[in-house]
Amino acid sequence: MFKLMAAMAMILVMGVATGQTRSEKKLMQDATKAKKTMLKTDVSLEKFFDSSAGYVIFPNVGKGGFIIGGASGNGVVYENGEVVGMADLKKLNIGLQAGGQAIIEVIFFETPVDLARFKEGKFQFAAEASAVALKSGIAVNAKYKDGVAVFALPKAGLMADASVGGQKFSYDPF
């Protein structure tokens, strides 16, 4: 009886240790909805989802500012179509900007090496990097640049932005 109880306790502890938190599960649901929304907006984006080594979906990036601005969001990291961890996005910029906006952002990694750089924390966007604003048909001609392709879809709000800054990311594997 004691061995049975010890085995049950071990299984319970392992299940809790490897399971996702409630907020991670919610974020994964939001990422799934965001992917569907992106594909509904531009079906040609499917080629990126199918052929990339991996991608990260940030379903709710909030950004705003007045001269000095920033953005923040949490995302889900996929490798070969499977969830492998969570990510965090932070952005700080300065320049002509005003307003606030909520967006969906997806970053595709062309090769396993590009994805590994992201997972190792060696990945950040320089000031000149920018996302392609997604609209119907835009992904047909989109290409990777330095192993990365980024798409953004506005959800709500309005923001005028001509600023300079960079994005930093962190990765937390399961």
C-alpha positions in Angstrom: 0.0 0.0 0.0 2.9 2.4 0.9 4.5 1.7 -2.5 1.3 2.4 -4.3 0.8 5.8 -2.5 4.4 6.7 -3.1 4.0 6.0 -6.8 0.8 8.0 -7.0 2.5 10.9 -5.2 5.4 10.8 -7.7 3.0 10.8 -10.7 1.1 13.8 -9.2 4.3 15.7 -8.6 5.6 15.0 -12.2 2.2 16.1 -13.7 2.3 19.4 -11.8 6.0 20.0 -12.7 5.5 19.5 -16.4 2.0 21.0 -16.8 1.3 24.5 -17.9 -0.1 27.2 -15.6 -3.5 28.6 -16.2 -2.1 31.8 -17.7 0.1 29.7 -20.1 -2.9 27.7 -21.2 -4.8 30.9 -21.8 -1.9 32.4 -23.7 -1.7 29.2 -25.9 -5.5 29.5 -26.6 -5.0 33.2 -27.6 -2.1 32.2 -29.8 -4.2 29.6 -31.6 -6.9 32.2 -32.2 -4.4 34.8 -33.3 -3.0 32.3 -35.9 -6.5 31.7 -37.2 -7.1 35.5 -37.4 -3.8 36.0 -39.3 -4.6 33.2 -41.8 -8.1 34.6 -42.3 -6.5 38.0 -43.1 -4.0 36.5 -45.5 -4.2 32.9 -46.5 -0.7 33.1 -48.2 0.8 33.3 -44.7 0.2 29.5 -44.5 3.5 28.9 -46.4 5.4 30.5 -43.5 3.6 28.5 -40.9 4.3 25.3 -42.9 7.9 25.8 -44.0 9.5 27.7 -41.1 11.8 25.9 -38.6 9.7 27.6 -35.9 7.8 30.7 -35.0 6.6 32.7 -32.1 3.1 34.2 -31.9 2.5 37.2 -29.6 -1.3 37.4 -29.6 -1.6 40.6 -27.6 1.2 43.1 -27.9 0.3 46.5 -26.4 2.3 49.5 -27.6 2.0 53.1 -26.9 3.8 56.3 -26.4 4.2 60.0 -26.7 7.7 60.8 -27.9 9.1 58.0 -25.7 7.2 54.8 -26.2 7.3 51.1 -25.6 5.7 47.8 -26.2 5.2 44.6 -24.3 3.7 41.2 -24.9 3.9 37.5 -24.1 4.0 34.8 -26.7 4.1 31.1 -27.5 7.1 29.5 -29.2 6.6 26.7 -31.8 9.2 24.4 -33.3 8.1 22.3 -36.2 4.5 23.1 -35.4 4.7 22.0 -31.7 4.7 24.2 -28.7 8.1 24.2 -27.0 7.9 27.2 -24.6 6.9 30.8 -23.9 8.5 34.1 -24.9 8.4 37.7 -23.7 8.8 40.8 -25.9 9.9 44.3 -24.7 10.5 47.3 -26.8 11.6 50.8 -26.0 11.9 53.6 -28.6 12.1 57.3 -29.0 11.0 59.6 -31.7 7.8 61.0 -33.3 5.0 58.9 -32.0 1.7 59.3 -30.3 -1.2 57.0 -29.4 -1.7 53.4 -28.4 -2.4 50.2 -30.2 -2.9 46.4 -29.7 -1.4 44.1 -32.3 -0.8 40.5 -33.1 2.9 39.9 -34.0 4.3 36.7 -35.5 8.1 36.1 -35.9 9.1 33.2 -38.3 12.5 31.6 -38.2 13.8 30.3 -41.5 16.3 27.7 -40.2 16.8 25.7 -37.0 19.9 27.9 -36.4 17.8 31.1 -36.5 15.4 29.5 -34.0 18.2 28.4 -31.8 19.6 32.0 -31.6 16.2 33.1 -30.4 16.0 30.3 -27.8 19.5 31.1 -26.6 18.7 34.7 -26.0 21.0 35.9 -28.8 18.2 37.4 -30.8 17.0 41.0 -30.9 15.8 43.4 -33.5 17.9 46.4 -34.4 16.4 49.8 -34.8 16.0 49.5 -38.6 14.0 46.2 -38.4 10.3 46.3 -38.9 7.3 44.1 -39.2 5.3 43.7 -42.3 1.8 45.1 -41.7 -0.5 42.2 -42.6 -3.3 42.7 -45.1 -4.7 40.3 -47.7 -2.2 39.1 -50.2 0.9 40.8 -48.6 2.6 37.5 -47.5 2.8 36.2 -51.1 5.8 38.3 -51.9 7.3 38.5 -48.4 10.7 37.0 -47.8 13.0 36.2 -44.9 15.6 38.8 -44.0 18.6 37.5 -42.0 16.6 34.3 -41.3 13.6 36.1 -39.9 10.2 37.3 -41.2 7.9 39.3 -39.0 4.2 40.1 -39.5 2.0 42.4 -37.5 -1.8 42.7 -37.5 -3.4 45.7 -35.7 -6.3 44.7 -33.5 -7.4 47.9 -31.9 -6.2 51.5 -31.4 -4.4 54.0 -33.5 -0.8 55.0 -33.3 1.3 57.3 -35.4 4.9 56.1 -35.2 8.2 57.3 -36.8 10.5 56.2 -34.0 13.8 54.4 -33.5 14.2 51.6 -31.1 14.7 47.9 -30.7 12.9 44.8 -29.5 14.4 42.3 -26.9 13.1 38.9 -26.3 13.3 36.2 -23.6 12.5 32.5 -24.0 11.3 30.1 -21.3 11.2 26.4 -22.4 8.8 23.9 -21.0 
